[in-house]
Amino acid sequence: MNRFEMVGGHRRFYYGGYWFSIPGAWPPGWAYTSFFYITYVNGGYYLCDPQYPGTQIVISLVL
């Protein structure tokens, strides 16, 4: 994942050939420099940090 950008008041990032937006709050303790992965569950995308299992951020695919 590359660095985060601010666009229209929302954070976004480029990953795997796609842009994703982070519309919600950033969890306490998570660092922007951490290792992340994206999972797709029940029709939604989530950003996950293996250091914080069970905590996920809802993200949106930017078309």
Secondary structure, DSSP 8 states (H G I E B T S, - for coil): ----EEETTEEEEEETTEEEEE-S---TT--TTS--EEEEETTEEEEE-TTSTT-EEEEEEE-
